[in-house]
């Protein structure tokens, strides 16, 4: 009777759960997805405990897959299946905050489980952002911001790059970047992750050295840099006892691939207050809101019009066990979105050259192919130029066997 009651309860779970994943409020930290998944494993040699452990592991894998599907479109998910299986599902323990086995039963030689889990959505999103997958459906550029900021209380503009940088949190930059991230842009080099130009042997001759900024953008693999300044001041007009404050933000965006200026954004805003500091801050914040709106429209228009044009370039392939691997990568190329055509130019016993017609630049092609995985070998991008991408086949390291999730430090609420 007890076993029937457990079975009935678990069947209820199967009917109700499916994709019962619900995002926690944005105010909650960390950002998680809570849900219930089920899985079953065949019982081998009467080893029920082993079947149960494997079923729980499978249920957690499904929880991660559901979370991935929440973050990207089905098309992007399908296009990057190899990345999800090779880079995400092989590290399930990294993304599961805690889980609880709700029930388990034996049925027709299988052990079935229902598992409630909490998935670290923020970490999963970061993983896909770093791989540039999170934006694949919207095809937006990776941005690096350089915004110098000055208010009347500042003797000099505050900035983080160049000579004698002054550590600071830019009000304008924080607003603009926050909204850009919310609109699925990837922003690099901001917050606590400010890059040190000297680490890349880059020297800024002045605070407004755009050439050095573009060099740093290339090193960090940005698609565009946004460079400029934000400032505020007290205006001459008054409204009764209240003063008015004026702010302006002037920015220029540069295409890293071509080095050319892509767009100009200039906005102004006015705020009123009876306190100088508050008035200047409010004016800057208002201008930042307008700056984001202007940048978003102009960057999207430029990116779609200019950076996804078809390019033709050569792809050189080399390495051991060449023929089998060459056939495998050619098959993968044919499945890649953006490749319009490809023609062999040279084919040898351990190397080949193909002309590829791709909707994007050689660097975008290289970034995409670097995410592709193969069962028996890996890829090393040796060189990227305007006319050539050189790829070498390398031996794939054998992954360590998957261990029990609990051994990886996941918090577990045991079945009572």
C-alpha positions in Angstrom: 0.0 0.0 0.0 2.8 2.4 0.9 4.6 1.6 -2.3 1.4 2.3 -4.3 0.9 5.7 -2.5 4.5 6.6 -3.3 4.0 5.6 -7.0 0.8 7.6 -7.2 2.5 10.7 -5.8 5.4 10.3 -8.2 3.0 9.9 -11.1 1.5 13.2 -10.0 4.9 14.8 -10.2 5.4 13.4 -13.8 2.0 15.0 -14.8 2.5 18.4 -13.1 6.2 19.1 -13.6 7.4 18.9 -17.2 9.0 22.4 -17.2 7.9 23.7 -13.9 10.9 26.1 -13.7 10.0 29.5 -12.4 12.5 32.4 -12.1 13.0 33.8 -8.7 12.4 37.5 -8.3 15.2 39.7 -9.5 15.6 41.0 -6.0 16.5 37.5 -4.8 20.2 36.6 -4.7 21.6 34.5 -6.2 19.4 34.5 -9.3 18.1 30.9 -9.5 15.6 28.7 -11.3 13.7 26.4 -9.0 12.0 23.4 -10.6 11.2 19.7 -10.6 12.5 17.1 -13.1 12.3 13.3 -13.4 14.5 10.6 -14.8 14.7 6.8 -14.8 17.6 4.3 -15.0 17.6 0.6 -15.6 18.5 -1.5 -12.5 21.5 -3.7 -13.4 22.5 -6.7 -11.3 19.8 -5.7 -8.7 21.9 -2.6 -7.8 19.1 -0.3 -6.9 21.3 2.3 -5.2 23.5 2.7 -8.3 20.4 3.1 -10.5 19.0 5.7 -8.2 22.2 7.7 -8.2 22.4 7.7 -12.0 18.7 8.7 -12.2 19.2 11.6 -9.9 22.3 12.7 -12.0 20.1 12.5 -15.2 17.4 14.6 -13.5 19.9 17.3 -12.7 21.2 17.3 -16.2 17.6 17.8 -17.4 17.3 20.7 -14.9 20.4 22.4 -16.5 19.0 21.8 -20.0 15.7 23.4 -19.0 17.6 26.4 -17.6 19.6 26.8 -20.8 16.4 26.7 -22.8 15.1 29.6 -20.7 18.0 31.7 -21.5 18.3 31.3 -25.3 16.0 30.6 -28.2 15.4 27.0 -29.5 17.4 27.8 -32.6 20.4 29.0 -30.7 20.1 26.0 -28.3 20.0 23.6 -31.3 22.9 25.3 -33.1 25.1 25.0 -30.0 24.2 21.5 -28.8 27.9 20.5 -28.8 28.8 23.4 -26.6 26.0 22.6 -24.1 26.9 18.9 -23.9 30.7 19.4 -23.8 31.1 22.5 -21.7 27.9 22.8 -19.6 26.4 19.3 -18.9 29.9 17.9 -18.2 30.0 20.3 -15.2 26.5 20.0 -13.9 27.7 20.3 -10.3 28.9 23.9 -11.0 25.4 25.1 -11.7 23.3 23.2 -9.2 23.0 25.1 -5.9 21.0 22.5 -4.0 18.6 19.7 -4.8 16.2 17.4 -3.0 15.0 13.9 -4.1 11.2 14.1 -3.7 10.5 10.4 -4.4 11.7 7.2 -6.0 10.2 3.9 -7.1 11.1 0.7 -8.8 9.0 0.1 -12.0 9.5 -2.7 -14.6 13.2 -3.0 -14.0 13.8 0.7 -13.8 14.3 3.1 -10.9 12.3 6.4 -11.3 13.0 9.6 -9.3 11.6 13.1 -9.0 14.1 15.7 -8.0 13.6 19.4 -7.0 16.6 21.5 -7.7 17.9 25.1 -7.7 19.9 26.1 -10.8 22.4 29.0 -10.6 21.0 30.9 -13.5 23.4 33.8 -13.1 26.5 31.6 -13.4 24.9 29.7 -16.4 24.2 33.0 -18.1 27.8 34.2 -17.5 29.1 31.0 -19.0 27.1 31.5 -22.2 27.9 35.2 -22.3 31.6 34.4 -22.2 31.2 32.0 -25.0 29.1 34.6 -26.9 26.2 32.3 -27.1 23.8 34.3 -25.1 23.6 36.9 -27.9 23.7 34.5 -30.8 19.9 34.9 -31.5 20.1 38.8 -31.5 23.6 38.9 -33.0 24.8 41.9 -31.0 28.4 43.2 -30.7 30.6 42.8 -27.7 31.3 46.3 -26.2 34.1 47.9 -24.2 33.3 51.3 -22.7 35.6 54.3 -22.0 33.6 57.1 -20.4 35.4 59.9 -18.6 33.1 61.7 -16.1 33.4 65.1 -14.5 31.1 67.1 -12.1 31.8 70.6 -10.7 33.3 69.1 -7.5 36.0 67.3 -9.6 39.1 69.2 -10.5 39.8 66.7 -13.4 37.8 64.1 -15.2 37.7 60.7 -13.6 38.7 57.7 -15.7 40.1 54.2 -15.4 42.6 54.0 -18.4 45.6 56.0 -19.5 48.1 57.9 -17.4 47.4 58.2 -13.7 43.9 56.7 -13.7 41.6 57.5 -10.9 39.5 54.6 -9.6 35.9 55.5 -9.6 32.4 54.3 -10.4 31.0 56.3 -13.3 27.3 57.1 -12.8 26.7 57.5 -16.5 28.5 54.3 -17.4 26.7 52.2 -14.7 23.3 53.2 -16.1 24.2 52.7 -19.7 26.0 49.3 -19.2 23.2 48.0 -16.9 20.6 48.7 -19.6 22.9 47.3 -22.3 23.3 44.1 -20.4 19.5 43.9 -19.9 19.2 44.2 -23.6 21.5 41.2 -24.2 24.7 42.9 -25.1 28.0 41.4 -23.8 30.0 44.1 -22.0 33.6 43.4 -21.1 36.2 45.2 -19.0 33.7 46.9 -16.6 33.1 46.9 -12.8 35.8 45.0 -10.9 37.2 43.5 -14.1 38.9 46.6 -15.4 41.7 45.6 -17.7 45.2 46.9 -17.1 46.5 48.3 -20.4 50.1 47.9 -19.4 49.5 44.1 -19.1 49.0 44.1 -22.9 51.9 46.5 -23.5 49.5 49.3 -24.5 50.3 52.9 -23.5 47.8 55.7 -23.5 49.4 59.0 -24.5 46.4 60.9 -23.1 43.0 60.4 -21.6 41.5 60.8 -25.1 43.9 58.4 -27.0 41.3 56.6 -29.1 44.0 54.6 -31.0 45.2 53.0 -27.7 41.6 52.3 -26.7 41.0 50.4 -30.0 44.2 48.4 -29.4 42.9 47.4 -26.0 39.6 46.5 -27.5 41.3 44.2 -30.0 43.3 42.5 -27.2 40.0 41.9 -25.3 38.2 40.6 -28.4 35.6 43.4 -28.4 33.6 44.1 -31.5 33.2 47.8 -30.8 34.5 50.3 -28.3 32.4 53.3 -27.0 34.6 56.3 -26.1 33.7 59.7 -24.8 32.8 61.8 -21.7 30.0 62.8 -19.4 29.8 66.0 -17.5 27.4 68.2 -15.6 27.2 71.8 -14.4 24.9 74.3 -12.8 22.7 76.1 -15.3 21.9 79.8 -15.1 18.1 79.4 -14.9 16.3 79.0 -11.6 12.8 77.8 -10.7 12.0 79.6 -7.4 14.4 78.5 -4.8 15.5 75.5 -6.9 18.5 75.6 -9.2 18.7 73.8 -12.6 21.6 71.5 -13.6 22.7 70.6 -17.1 24.4 67.3 -18.2 25.7 66.2 -21.5 27.1 62.9 -22.7 29.1 62.8 -25.9 30.2 59.3 -27.2 31.7 57.8 -30.3 31.6 54.1 -31.2 34.4 52.5 -33.2 34.3 49.3 -35.2 37.3 47.2 -34.0 37.6 45.2 -37.2 37.9 48.2 -39.5 39.1 50.8 -37.0 36.6 53.3 -38.4 34.2 55.5 -36.4 30.8 53.8 -36.5 28.5 56.4 -34.9 28.3 59.5 -32.8 25.8 59.9 -29.9 25.2 63.3 -28.2 22.5 63.8 -25.6 21.6 66.4 -23.0 19.4 66.5 -19.9 18.3 69.0 -17.3 17.4 68.4 -13.6 16.3 70.7 -10.8 17.2 70.6 -7.1 17.9 72.9 -4.2 21.2 70.9 -3.5 24.1 71.1 -5.8 25.4 67.5 -5.5 22.0 66.0 -5.9 21.2 68.2 -8.9 24.3 67.3 -10.8 23.8 63.6 -10.1 20.2 63.7 -11.3 21.2 65.5 -14.4 23.9 62.9 -15.2 21.5 60.0 -14.6 18.8 61.5 -16.8 21.4 62.0 -19.6 22.6 58.4 -19.2 19.0 57.1 -19.8 18.8 59.1 -23.0 22.3 58.0 -24.0 21.4 54.3 -23.7 18.4 54.8 -25.9 20.3 56.6 -28.5 23.3 54.1 -28.5 21.0 51.1 -28.6 19.2 52.2 -31.7 22.4 53.3 -33.5 24.6 50.3 -32.6 21.9 47.8 -33.6 21.4 49.6 -37.0 25.1 49.7 -37.7 25.8 46.1 -36.6 23.1 44.7 -38.8 23.9 46.8 -41.8 27.7 46.6 -41.7 29.1 43.8 -39.7 27.2 40.8 -41.1 28.1 41.3 -44.7 29.4 38.3 -46.5 33.1 38.0 -46.5 35.3 35.5 -48.5 38.5 34.2 -47.0 40.7 31.1 -46.9 40.5 28.5 -44.1 43.7 26.5 -43.8 43.5 23.1 -42.0 46.4 21.0 -40.8 47.2 18.2 -38.3 47.5 14.5 -37.7 44.9 11.9 -38.8 44.0 14.5 -41.3 41.6 12.9 -43.8 39.0 11.7 -41.2 39.1 14.9 -39.3 39.0 17.0 -42.5 35.8 15.2 -43.5 34.3 15.7 -40.0 35.0 19.5 -40.0 33.7 20.0 -43.5 30.4 18.3 -42.4 30.3 20.7 -39.4 30.9 23.7 -41.7 27.9 22.8 -43.8 25.7 22.9 -40.7 27.0 26.3 -39.5 24.6 29.2 -39.9 26.3 32.0 -41.9 28.4 29.9 -44.3 27.0 30.6 -47.7 29.4 28.4 -49.7 32.9 26.8 -49.5 35.2 25.6 -52.2 38.4 23.5 -51.8 41.5 25.2 -53.1 44.2 22.7 -52.1 43.9 19.3 -50.5 47.0 17.3 -49.4 47.7 14.3 -47.2 47.9 16.4 -44.0 46.7 19.8 -44.9 44.0 21.6 -47.0 42.9 25.1 -47.9 39.2 26.0 -48.5 37.7 29.3 -49.6 34.8 30.1 -47.4 32.0 32.6 -48.0 30.7 33.6 -44.6 28.2 36.2 -43.4 30.7 37.8 -41.0 34.3 38.5 -40.5 37.2 36.0 -40.3 37.4 36.7 -36.5 33.6 36.1 -36.1 34.0 32.8 -38.0 37.0 31.8 -35.8 35.0 32.6 -32.6 32.1 30.5 -33.8 34.2 27.5 -34.9 36.2 27.6 -31.6 32.9 26.6 -29.8 32.4 23.5 -31.9 33.4 20.2 -30.4 34.3 16.8 -31.9 34.4 13.4 -30.3 38.0 12.5 -31.0 39.9 15.7 -31.5 40.0 19.4 -30.8 40.7 22.6 -32.7 43.5 25.2 -32.2 43.1 28.5 -33.9 46.7 29.4 -34.9 46.2 32.7 -36.8 43.4 35.1 -37.9 44.0 37.7 -40.6 41.6 39.6 -42.9 42.1 36.9 -45.6 43.0 33.7 -43.7 42.0 31.6 -40.7 44.6 28.8 -39.8 43.2 25.9 -37.8 45.2 22.9 -36.5 43.7 19.6 -35.4 44.9 18.6 -31.9 44.5 15.5 -29.7 41.6 15.7 -27.3 42.3 15.2 -23.6 40.4 12.3 -22.0 37.8 13.8 -19.6 37.8 12.3 -16.1 34.9 10.0 -15.3 31.8 11.8 -14.0 31.6 11.5 -10.2 28.7 11.5 -7.8 27.2 15.0 -7.7 27.4 15.1 -3.9 31.2 14.7 -4.1 31.4 18.0 -5.9 30.1 20.0 -3.0 26.4 20.4 -4.0 24.1 20.9 -1.1 21.8 17.9 -0.9 18.5 17.6 1.0 18.2 13.7 1.4 15.0 11.9 0.8 13.3 11.3 4.1 
